[in-house]
Amino acid sequence: MQDAINQSSDKTQRFTLGELMVAAAAREIRDGEVVFVGMRLPLIAFVVAKNTHAPNAVGLFENGVIRTRPSPELIYTMADPPNIKGATQCLDMLSVMSLLQSGKVDLGFLGAAEVDRFGNLNSTEVRGEKGYVRLPGSGGACDIASLAHRFVVLLEHSKRRLPECVSYITSPGNGDGAGWRKRVGLPRGGPVAAITTKAVLRFDENTGEAYLHSAHPGVSVEDVVANTGWRLSVSKNVSVTPEPNDAELRAIREYDKEGFWTK
């Protein structure tokens, strides 16, 4: 996804595609929420939310770190020393993951190799022309997708990454449609958005299926639909993804000064 992020659709824009995606992700965080942050763009999204509209959000990291304020400098892995310094708590993985089981996690950010029309995620294996390619697997993603009150996924937008059905369900979305999660015993949650390099997709509460909510500046609806692996529904009120405002851009650039994650 990083290569796609580095490509801005309009060289005259005052922001990069990565910054646009970070701003869109940050807006998914509400004040006071407990959030599984993750790395790369969601990490910066947490910083932006804390510095703009959600000062009371709490960030969780899979390695056991809990923070009520972002790390004092940019981190590249969740175990970097700046993420430990000043942390509210440094627990073990079990302690942090147990917050999911007890229903205390409001939002989780995830990545995936594939996301299908019902928001199911694959990070285990993909099927290509040369057979299966093994991937790292779930980590804590299945727990987050299963037990957080909602989750958001970020990924590159292409037919290969957005197939009608994933090759393997690593982390459950809406299964085969609305009502599936309840039928299989998942007590809450599900996908609310997929923020891609072309658009923001959301999920219909009545069908469980993704639809086009907004296309990024400079990207046409036709482009988004043509690069999706199923017949993507388009909202009657489809819009342009809002650009990052001055406060959001300032928060991004003060934290990711060299554009390591957002250039």
Buried (B, 14 or more C-beta within 10 A) or exposed (E): BEEBBEEBBEEEBEBBBBBBBBBBBBBBBBEEBBBBBBBBBBBBBBBBBBBBBBEEBBBBBBBBBBBBBBBEEBBEEBEEEBBBEEBEEBBEEEEBBEBBEEEBBBBBBBBBBBBBBBBBBBBBBBEEEEEEEEBEEBBBBBBBBBBBBBBBBBBBBBEEBBBEBBBBBBBBBBBEBBEBBEEEEBEEBBBBBBBBBBBBBBBBEEBBBBBBBBBBBBBEBEBBBEBBBBEBBBBEEBEEBBBBEEEBBBBBBEBBEEEEBBB
